[in-house]
Amino acid sequence: MSFSCVFSVDELIKFYDSYFYQCAWETNYLEIQSKNTCHYWMLIKDPESEVPYTLLHKHRFRQPYHRQCGCASIDSAIKKIKRHDMYVLSRNL
């Protein structure tokens, strides 16, 4: 049995750094957690869509995800997550 994933290895590697915990990945989505805010993020990839990535967000594990935004690339999604973290952390000072 083979497992296919719409994310390339290069895309997945971008989330294996000191900024994120890797929670799960499936055929068309991955779940990560920001180490800075502990917020959860789900990135869904639909390569046939005009906007191929959808970014979902939640504050706590047991909460449901809500749609944050669409993204044109993995790099754009990472920037949006980090920008959101900066906003949250600046409000908590």
DOLOVO-248481 format. One record per atom (N, C-alpha, C, O): residue in three letters; x, y, z. Coordinates in steps of 0.001 Angstrom, whole numbers, plus 500000, padded with zeros to 6 digits. Example, Ala and Ser with C-alpha at 12.3 -4.5 7.8 and 13.67 -1.06 7.14 Angstrom:
2
Ala513190494310507800 Ala512300495500507800 Ala513200496700507800 Ala514236496681508465 Ser512850497750507080 Ser513670498940507140 Ser512900500030507870 Ser513409501138508039 
***
This chain:
93
Met500846498826500000 Met500000500000500000 Met500894501241500000 Met501858501314500762 Ser500577502202499157 Ser501373503422499126 Ser500544504595499646 Ser499314504584499602 Phe501240505576500125 Phe500609506773500671 Phe501062507947499824 Phe502258508222499724 Ser500104508644499212 Ser500487509803498417 Ser500111511073499163 Ser499130511115499906 Cys500895512080498951 Cys500717513341499653 Cys500813514459498622 Cys501673514421497742 Val499938515450498725 Val499996516561497786 Val501107517549498131 Val501444518403497311 Phe501679517449499322 Phe502795518309499706 Phe504099517684499229 Phe504302516477499358 Ser504964518496498688 Ser506285517995498285 Ser507180517910499521 Ser506869518486500563 Val508263517207499399 Val509231517102500490 Val509766518493500833 Val509924518829502007 Asp510042519300499808 Asp510541520662500045 Asp509538521500500838 Asp509931522302501685 Glu508249521315500568 Glu507226522048501320 Glu507177521582502774 Glu507116522403503689 Leu507203520290502982 Leu507129519753504345 Leu508335520151505182 Leu508201520435506373 Ile509494520171504577 Ile510723520510505304 Ile510649521909505905 Ile511245522158506953 Lys509936522817505268 Lys509841524191505766 Lys509197524264507153 Lys509373525252507866 Phe508456523230507534 Phe507800523224508839 Phe508591522457509897 Phe508198522409511062 Tyr509691521868509488 Tyr510544521166510448 Tyr511686522083510870 Tyr512837521907510471 Asp511332523057511681 Asp512335523966512210 Asp512006524266513669 Asp511079523689514237 Ser512754525152514253 Ser512572525420515677 Ser511336526262515983 Ser511038526502517153 Tyr510620526709514972 Tyr509451527569515187 Tyr508176526771515450 Tyr507274527252516138 Phe508096525567514912 Phe506862524781514963 Phe507045523419515625 Phe508112522810515557 Tyr505976522964516263 Tyr505818521551516590 Tyr505026520945515444 Tyr504075521562514964 Gln505392519760514998 Gln504634519067513972 Gln503627518165514665 Gln504004517278515431 Cys502351518391514397 Cys501298517624515066 Cys500829516442514219 Cys500727515319514713 Ala500548516697512954 Ala500043515625512088 Ala500154516062510636 Ala500175517255510334 Trp500225515087509746 Trp500074515393508333 Trp499376514237507659 Trp499600513068507976 Glu498534514595506732 Glu497748513626505979 Glu497931513908504492 Glu498795514694504104 Thr497128513276503677 Thr497262513411502231 Thr497222514865501767 Thr498061515279500967 Asn496263515640502257 Asn496104517002501743 Asn496185518092502811 Asn495883519249502519 Tyr496578517759504020 Tyr496719518800505037 Tyr497810518435506040 Tyr498202517277506186 Leu498280519473506721 Leu499197519247507827 Leu498776520133508979 Leu498210521209508785 Glu499062519662510186 Glu498762520411511400 Glu500067520698512124 Glu500911519821512304 Ile500206521948512532 Ile501387522377513259 Ile500961523228514449 Ile499817523676514534 Gln501888523439515350 Gln501639524305516497 Gln502797525276516613 Gln503962524888516535 Ser502465526530516796 Ser503493527549516999 Ser504079527388518397 Ser503343527301519380 Lys505385527348518479 Lys506031527269519787 Lys505947528592520536 Lys506089528619521758 Asn505716529693519816 Asn505660531009520450 Asn504333531289521138 Asn504312531820522248 Thr503231530940520494 Thr501902531247521053 Thr501141530001521478 Thr500121530095522160 Cys501633528834521077 Cys500943527550521289 Cys499631527457520515 Cys498817526577520795 His499412528345519552 His498233528250518696 His498441527142517669 His499568526842517275 Tyr497336526543517247 Tyr497355525449516281 Tyr496976525972514906 Tyr496156526880514767 Trp497588525380513901 Trp497350525768512517 Trp497173524518511671 Trp497872523521511854 Met496236524586510751 Met496068523521509762 Met496225524161508389 Met495591525173508089 Leu497063523571507568 Leu497272524047506214 Leu496757522979505262 Leu497269521860505213 Ile495735523352504512 Ile495122522434503551 Ile495606522815502161 Ile495617523991501800 Lys496003521822501390 Lys496475522077500027 Lys495513521471499020 Lys495183520287499071 Asp495077522319498108 Asp494261521884496975 Asp494949522401495721 Asp494697523534495309 Pro495809521600495105 Pro496608522073493983 Pro495785522507492775 Pro496296523193491890 Glu494532522116492733 Glu493692522486491588 Glu492914523775491831 Glu492214524254490939 Ser493032524333493020 Ser492329525563493363 Ser493114526785492886 Ser494335526732492735 Glu492397527884492651 Glu493044529137492272 Glu493967529632493394 Glu495048530159493131 Val493530529456494644 Val494360529741495825 Val494635528380496462 Val493781527844497168 Pro495827527816496214 Pro496066526408496537 Pro496186526045498013 Pro496134524863498354 Tyr496345527026498894 Tyr496496526729500315 Tyr495437527470501122 Tyr495171528649500889 Thr494845526768502066 Thr493908527383503005 Thr494477527210504399 Thr494846526105504799 Leu494545528296505128 Leu495117528298506468 Leu493993528404507492 Leu493211529355507477 Leu493922527414508382 Leu492943527392509465 Leu493685527583510784 Leu494881527308510877 His492974528052511791 His493615528448513052 His492717528115514231 His491491528141514116 Lys493332527802515363 Lys492603527700516628 Lys493561528008517763 Lys494775527858517624 His493013528435518879 His493841528840520012 His494183527678520928 His495267527642521510 Arg493273526738521059 Arg493480525608521972 Arg493155524291521276 Arg492407524256520299 Phe493722523228521789 Phe493589521914521162 Phe492130521489520977 Phe491770520978519917 Arg491307521688521968 Arg489921521196521924 Arg488955522109521178 Arg487785521765521011 Gln489422523251520734 Gln488562524157519970 Gln488483523716518510 Gln489377523029518016 Pro487415524111517823 Pro487374523847516379 Pro488232524864515628 Pro488460525974516110 Tyr488693524482514468 Tyr489435525400513614 Tyr488476526403512981 Tyr487308526097512737 His488985527604512719 His488271528579511901 His489191528985510755 His490415528928510873 Arg488584529393509651 Arg489375529776508478 Arg490075531094508752 Arg489444532072509153 Gln491379531116508535 Gln492159532334508720 Gln492299533078507393 Gln492006534270507309 Cys492754532361506349 Cys492949533010505051 Cys493347531984503999 Cys493617530824504310 Gly493377532424502777 Gly493928531652501683 Gly495356532116501434 Gly495692533267501711 Cys496197531232500914 Cys497598531574500669 Cys498014531037499300 Cys497583529968498867 Ala498857531809498642 Ala499345531409497326 Ala500508530433497399 Ala500783529718496435 Ser501203530398498553 Ser502386529535498677 Ser502608529139500132 Ser502008529708501044 Ile503469528168500329 Ile503876527754501679 Ile504569528913502388 Ile504308529175503562 Asp505451529602501673 Asp506165530725502285 Asp505204531810502756 Asp505400532404503816 Ser504178532062501975 Ser503157533039502365 Ser502421532583503623 Ser502151533397504506 Ala502098531312503716 Ala501412530778504898 Ala502290530924506144 Ala501800531312507204 Ile503565530620506023 Ile504481530745507161 Ile504591532203507600 Ile504592532491508797 Lys504682533114506651 Lys504740534537506990 Lys503482534987507719 Lys503553535761508673 Lys502333534500507268 Lys501072534885507916 Lys500986534335509338 Lys500486535013510236 Ile501464533127509544 Ile501480532552510900 Ile502395533372511803 Ile502015533721512921 Lys503584533677511330 Lys504539534435512146 Lys504042535855512412 Lys504252536394513498 Arg503390536456511429 Arg502820537793511620 Arg501701537750512665 Arg501587538645513502 His500893536715512606 His499820536547513587 His500413536376514988 His499919536965515949 Asp501466535574515101 Asp502128535387516393 Asp502650536710516942 Asp502492536994518129 Met503270537520516087 Met503785538817516536 Met502644539683517062 Met502793540363518077 Tyr501515539657516380 Tyr500348540420516815 Tyr499861539933518187 Tyr499618540736519088 Val499723538622518332 Val499238538062519598 Val500202538382520738 Val499781538794521819 Leu501491538191520491 Leu502483538446521535 Leu502552539927521896 Leu502785540257523059 Ser502359540812520951 Ser502392542249521244 Ser501196542676522088 Ser501289543639522850 Arg500094541984521963 Arg498892542299522764 Arg499014541787524180 Arg498328542277525077 Asn499879540806524398 Asn500018540195525704 Asn501130540809526551 Asn501444540293527624 Leu501721541889526088 Leu502804542536526844 Leu502288543301528030 Leu503071543900528767 
***
